[in-house]
Amino acid sequence: MKYKGIIIVCLFLGCIACKEEVLPKPKAMLRLNFPKAMYRGVDEACPFVFERNSLATITSGENCALVLDYQDMKGTIYITYKPVQDNLKTLLTDAQKLSYEHASKADNILEQPFVNEGDNVYGMFYEVTGNAASQSQFYVTDSINHFVTGSLYFYSKPNYDSILPAAVYLQNDIRKIMETLKWK
């Protein structure tokens, strides 16, 4: 009798111990497929031209302030023009300072110099990783007359993992803007 009770307890414990532990499945990441970028020229009443993605709607403001809005991706590229009038050092300092204001939230800021000697366009592209407000910023200049800055912002609170696919797509558009920018 004594052994019968021990056997029943062992069998009971054996049945409980052999169950597979049920764990909730991790949340899946949404796969985002963006259409292939189709570029067309932008020729506003500004001292520069460039090519933009046809997905973006463009809005012009005062002093050649341009807004490229990507509604499907909930992101916007803001472009600002300023003439160089013995203030190039100040313009460069302001553009660099703006990029590094995101350093407290960013994991890393990668600087990529840009040089297009043929069209006299020189600048810097900043790729920001992490939960910063802006994922990319850039500036281009001819060092004599023109200075253009731009930045990428999303409509939502920054969550780097969630916006990464759209950020990479729009960073390629920013690079295209820089590569195709020409002074009038």
N, C-alpha and C positions, 0 to 999 in steps of 0.2 A: 504494500500500500504506500509506504513511504517513497519508494522509487517511482511509483505511478504518478504521484504529485509532481516530482522533480522532472519527469519526462514531459508531462503536460506543460509545465512552466517553460521548459527548454524549447518545446515545439512552438509554443505561443511567442516566445521571444525570437525564435528563428523566423517565424512568419512575418513578424513586424520588422525585423532587421533586414530582411531580404527585399523589402519594397524599394523601388527606385524612387529617389528623391525627386520631387516635382519642383522644377525651377521655372520661373516665368521667362519667356523668351525675350531677348533684348529687343528694343525698338529698332526697326529697320530704317535705314536711310533712304530717302526718296531719291530716285535716280532722275536727274534733270537732263534732258536733251534739248540743247539750244540749236536753232537752225544755223546753217552755214552763213557766215557773215557775207553780206553783199554791200560793197562800198560804192558811194557816189560822192561827187564833189560838193563842197559847200563854198559858196561865193557870196557871202553877206557883204554889207557895206563896211567892211573892215580892211585893214592893211595886210591881211593874210588870207590864204585859202588853204583848205585841207580836205581830206576825204573822211566821211563818217559812215557808220553802219546804217543801212536803210531801216533797221528796226527802231532806231532812235528818232523821236520827234524833236525838232530843233526850235528853240524860242530865242529870239534876239532881244537884248536889253540895251540900255544906254551904254555908250563907250565900248561897244563890242563885247559886252558880257553875254556869252552864249550858254544856253542850257540844253544839254542832250539828255532827254528823258527816255528811259527804258522801262515803260510801265509793266511789261510782262515780268521783268526781273526785279521790279521795285527798286531801281537804282537810277542815279543821275550823275552825269559828268558835268561839272561847272567849269567854264572856261572864261578867263578874264584877260583883257588886253590893257597894257599900260605903255605909253611912249617912254623911251629912254631919253632923259633930259638931264645929263650929268648926275643921274641918280642910280646908275647900274648897281653899284655896291649895295645900296639900300634895298633895291628890288631883289637882288640875290639873297641878301641876309633875311629879308622877310619871307621869301619862298622857302628857304631852308628851315627857318624858325617854325613856320607853319607845319612843315612835315614832321619836325621833331617834337611838336606839342603833343603828338599822339604816343610818344615814347613810354609814358607811364602805363598805358593800357596795352601797348603792343608787345609782342614777344620778340619781334625783330623788325628792323627797317633796313631793307636792302637798297643800296644806291646803285643805279646803273647809268653811267654817263652816256650821253647821246651826242654824236657828231655827224653832221651832214655838210661837209665843206662845199660841195657843189651848189647847194642852195643857201649857204651861209646860215645854217640853223644849228645851234649848239644848246645843249640843255642837260637835264638830269631827270631820271624817272625813279620815283621812290615806291617800292613795293612794301607794304606794311602787312605783317602777319600778326594774328592775334585779334582780340576783341576791341580793336580801336575803332573810333568813329569813322575814319576814312581809310579805305583799303589801299588806295593808290593816290599819288600826287605827282605832278611834273611841272617843269618849267622849260621854256625854250626862248632863245633870244638870238639876235644877230650882233649883240654887244654894242651897237651903235644907235639904232633907232627904235627897235621893237622889243617888247617883252610880253610873253604869254604864259600864264599859269593855269593849271587845271587840277581838279581833285574829284575823286569818286566817293559818293556817299550813297548809302542805302536808306530806305524809308523806315526800316525797323531797327530795334535795339541790336547792337552788334553781337552776333554769335558766330564766330569765325567758321566753325564746322558747318553751319547751316548755309552761310552765304558764299562759301569757298567756290563752288562751281560757277556761280554768277560773277564773282569777283575775278576769277581767272579769265572768263570770257570778256569782261569789260576791260580788264588790263590789256588784253590783246587789242581791243579797239583803241585804247589810249596810245599804245605803241604805234598803231596805224596812223593815228592823228599826228603824232610826232614825226613819223617817217615821211608823210605826205605834205606836211606843212611847208608852204612857200610864202615868201614876202611879196607883196605887190609892188 
